[in-house]
Amino acid sequence: MNQSPDVRQYAPATERNRQPILEVLQRVLPAKGIILEIASGTGEHAIFLAPRLQTHQWLPSDVESSHRASIQAWQSYFPSENLYPPLALDVRDSVWPVESSLELDGIELENNPITAIVCINMIHIAPWSACLGLMAGAGRILPQGGILYLYGPFKQGGKHTSESNIMFDESLRASHPEWGVRDLEEVTTVAKTHALEHIETISMPANNLSVVFQHH
């Protein structure tokens, strides 16, 4: 009898940053509601964070089918009652799937809305249009007081915060000219146009930042 191949993918940084990320989320998230994770990647953050945030429901998503397969595979190894199956979602779309229906694959949104969006290590490994789409979507979806949480490397005041981030930025741009470490002030300016107020920046491991926005 042939067994199905294990399609789980691995991101080594997850084990280093997942606990610090959890500690920030426990402090800044609204009291309840659905947390929509954008660009869930391998799914390792989802299976770690969801069971530790039991007053919320975690909805992973990714544009790549191979990533969604990895997320589902991880879920089969580490199921959690508050963890939904991954959603196909491209942040650059003008309407996200969670906006087009109040019930989506068994996810009832009318009485249990999305109150937070979490996006870990995406906007620098994607075109700038993905950041623009993320901010626009968060502005449309989040209720007043809702939280948008970003994690990753950022430039501040137009300058890199470490030598390692300089090298990382150069490697990103060499492989994909539209990718690169973003300037926090530029991201904040875009967020403001969608009623997202920058409320906190927290230093994190390996010269990364947690950046928290609140919808008003």
ABEGO torsion letter per residue (X at the ends): XBBBBBABBBBAAAAAAAAAAAAAAAAABBABEBBBBBGAEAGAAAAAAAAABAABBBBBBBABAAAAAAAAAAAAABBBAABBBBBBBBAABABBAAAABABBGGBBAAABBBABBBBBGAAAABBAAAAAAAAAAAAAABBBGBBBBBBEBBBBGGBBABAAAAAAAAAAAAABAABEBBBAAAAAAAAAAAGBBBABBBBBBGGBBBBBBBBX
